[in-house]
Structure formats: C-alpha cells, structure tokens
C-alpha cells in the first residue's frame, strides 16, 4: 500500500519536472519565433512555476488528509498510542513484580 503511494507521488514529481522542461521549451520556441518577448516568456514561466507550486502544495495537503483518513479507518495504532501502551504494560509488569516479591 505504501509502495503504491510512494510510486504515485514520485510519478507526480517526475511529471512536474517533465512539464517544466516542456513549458520552458515551448516558451523558448515562442521567443525564437518572435511571438513573445524574452521578458514575457520569463514572466509566463514564473507564473506557471508559482501556480505549479501552489497546485503541488494543495495536492500534497489533500493527499495527506486522505492518507490520514485512510489510516484512521484502518484502525491502526499511532506511534503515540503504541508508546502509551508500552508504558502501561511496563507499569503493570512493575506492579506485578512488586506484588510477587511481597508474597
């Protein structure tokens, strides 16, 4: 399950890098053909990068929320819950050991 999630995220990052390279290539072609100026290409590139970052962060938050909801539904123990249980078990073992020594 986690492997699938990791591969999906990495594929998304790969797509982002590929998209950025394609965007830069298209913008450079437009500059070479004289359809836009270098300044316009730079501004467009910055705007696209900013929007991409924003979309990435939104997707990351949505994915994180969905993943947390999935884990909650799966009824898996959190790290804190495990640590709390370990403390309780240790306390019970200590109390049992003390009681045995008294008897």
C-alpha distance (Angstrom), angle and dihedral (degrees) to the residues before:
residue distance angle dihedral
X1 . . .
X2 3.81 . .
X3 3.81 90.9 .
X4 3.79 90.5 56.2
X5 3.79 90.4 49.5
X6 3.81 92.3 48.6
X7 3.80 91.9 49.0
X8 3.79 90.9 49.2
X9 3.80 92.1 51.5
X10 3.80 92.7 46.1
X11 3.80 90.3 48.7
X12 3.79 88.8 53.0
X13 3.79 91.5 50.6
X14 3.80 90.0 48.2
X15 3.79 90.3 50.6
X16 3.80 89.9 50.7
X17 3.79 92.4 53.0
X18 3.80 91.7 45.9
X19 3.80 90.8 47.7
X20 3.80 91.6 51.0
X21 3.79 91.0 51.8
X22 3.80 91.1 48.6
X23 3.80 92.0 47.8
X24 3.79 91.6 50.8
X25 3.80 89.9 48.0
X26 3.81 92.6 50.5
X27 3.80 92.0 46.6
X28 3.81 91.2 49.0
X29 3.80 89.9 50.6
X30 3.82 90.2 51.5
X31 3.81 90.5 50.4
X32 3.82 91.6 49.0
X33 3.80 90.7 50.2
X34 3.79 90.1 49.7
X35 3.79 94.0 -120.5
X36 3.83 92.4 123.5
X37 3.76 134.1 14.6
X38 3.78 124.4 -110.6
X39 3.81 88.5 -110.8
X40 3.81 91.5 53.2
X41 3.79 89.9 48.8
X42 3.78 90.7 50.4
X43 3.81 91.9 49.4
X44 3.81 91.8 46.6
X45 3.78 91.0 48.7
X46 3.81 92.1 50.5
X47 3.79 91.7 47.5
X48 3.79 92.2 49.5
X49 3.81 91.4 47.8
X50 3.82 91.5 49.6
X51 3.80 91.9 48.4
X52 3.79 89.8 46.8
X53 3.80 91.5 52.7
X54 3.79 90.5 48.1
X55 3.80 91.9 49.7
X56 3.82 90.4 46.1
X57 3.81 91.8 52.6
X58 3.81 91.6 47.1
X59 3.80 91.0 48.9
X60 3.80 90.5 46.7
X61 3.81 91.7 52.3
X62 3.80 92.0 46.3
X63 3.79 91.0 48.2
X64 3.80 91.7 47.7
X65 3.80 91.4 50.1
X66 3.81 91.8 47.4
X67 3.78 91.4 47.5
X68 3.81 91.7 50.1
X69 3.80 90.5 49.2
X70 3.80 90.3 49.7
X71 3.79 91.4 51.3
X72 3.80 91.1 48.2
X73 3.80 90.9 51.8
X74 3.80 90.5 47.9
X75 3.81 87.8 59.0
X76 3.78 94.0 -133.8
X77 3.78 119.4 161.6
X78 3.78 118.2 -109.7
X79 3.79 121.8 -130.1
X80 3.81 90.3 -105.2
X81 3.80 91.7 51.1
X82 3.80 90.2 51.6
X83 3.79 91.6 49.2
X84 3.81 90.8 49.2
X85 3.80 90.6 50.8
X86 3.80 91.3 48.8
X87 3.81 89.7 53.7
X88 3.80 91.7 49.0
X89 3.81 92.1 49.0
X90 3.80 90.4 49.0
X91 3.81 90.8 50.0
X92 3.81 90.9 49.6
X93 3.80 91.5 48.1
X94 3.79 90.6 49.6
X95 3.81 91.8 48.4
X96 3.83 91.5 47.5
X97 3.79 90.8 48.3
X98 3.82 91.7 50.3
X99 3.79 91.3 48.3
X100 3.81 91.3 50.1
X101 3.80 91.3 51.4
X102 3.83 90.6 52.3
X103 3.81 92.7 51.6
